[in-house]
Amino acid sequence: ALLVRFETKNATWKALWLLAFTVILLRKL
């Protein structure tokens, strides 16, 4: 159960980083 929770949390962080990266790129444009 702990491993599944870790994988879910990791996926969430990846999504947040991708969203933040997209926002930064849009601001530069």
N, C-alpha and C positions, 0 to 999 in steps of 0.2 A: 504493500500500500504506500509505503514511504517513497519507493522508487517512482511509482506512478505520479505521486504528488510532485516530486522533483521534476519529472519530465514536463508536467503541465505548467509548472512555474517557469521552467526554462523557455518553453514555447511562448508563454505570455511575455517574458522579458524580450524575446526576439521580436515579437510583434510590436512592442512599445518602441524598441530601438529603430525598427523599420519606419514606424509612423513619425518619430522625431526626425529621422534622417530625411524623410520626404518633405516635412514641413520646412526644414532648413534649406533644402534645394529650392523649394517654391519661393522662399523669401529672397534667395539670391537672384532669382529670375525677376 
